[in-house]
Each structure stands twice: as structure tokens, then as C-alpha cells.
Amino acid sequence: MQALLGLLFFSLLLATGASLQCEICTATGQTCSSDNVECDPQLDTCAVVQYEPTPPSVNVSKIVKECLVKTDCEKKKIGESVLGLGKIKTFECNKAPGAAASLLLAFSSLLLMKSLL
């Protein structure tokens, strides 16, 4: 009984303590990689933005992977110029899984506890 109760509390801690982790890097070319880094609590999206050079005669594209607020990421537009980086060629906004998965685990633990009693 105490073990199941402990599992329930642990699941609830997971639900409240889960934080977003994104790959953070900047590089010239088409790819960059790094270890995942924990984002600040207000940032809820992993963004990947590829820039094409401006002027086009400079043949060095850039890529940036970062944590962003989802609304800021969704404001990006293909072709938009960003000072020092070039024009946006592609972008992805990958919203982090919310606490729903952890809450589902907590709910499942509660159901398991109820069924065993």
C-alpha cells in the first residue's frame, strides 16, 4: 500500500516538474547538433530555423536551434530577413509535450491503487 502511494506521489511530482529540453546550437551550413539543454520555464517550443544568405552571392547558409515561446516561433515567415543571419528559408516549431503525459501516468497510478485495494 505504501509503495503504491509513493508511486502516486512520484507521478504527481513528474507532472509538475517536467521541463522542456531542446537542442541549442548555431552553425553555418545545413546542420548543427548539441546535447539537449533545459529551457527556461516560459519557453515552450523547440525551434529550428534555416537561413539562406543575403545577398545570394554569399553561399553560406545558417541554421539555428533554440528554445522559444510558441507564439514567437509561429510569427516567423519564410523569406523574412533577420539581421546578421539572412532570410528565413525553413522553420519548424516543435511544441514540447506538456504535463499531460505525466498526468496520465499519475491517473493510471491512482487507478492501479484503487483496483488493488
Number of C-alpha atoms within 10 A of each C-alpha: 9 7 9 15 13 12 17 21 15 14 21 19 14 17 19 12 10 14 18 20 19 22 19 20 16 17 14 14 14 13 14 15 12 11 10 12 13 14 19 13 10 12 19 23 25 23 23 22 19 25 25 22 19 17 9 11 7 9 10 15 21 21 22 21 22 19 25 22 17 18 11 12 20 14 7 16 13 13 13 12 17 11 8 8 18 20 22 21 18 15 19 15 21 16 17 15 13 14 16 10 13 19 17 14 19 21 15 14 21 17 12 13 16 10 8 8 6
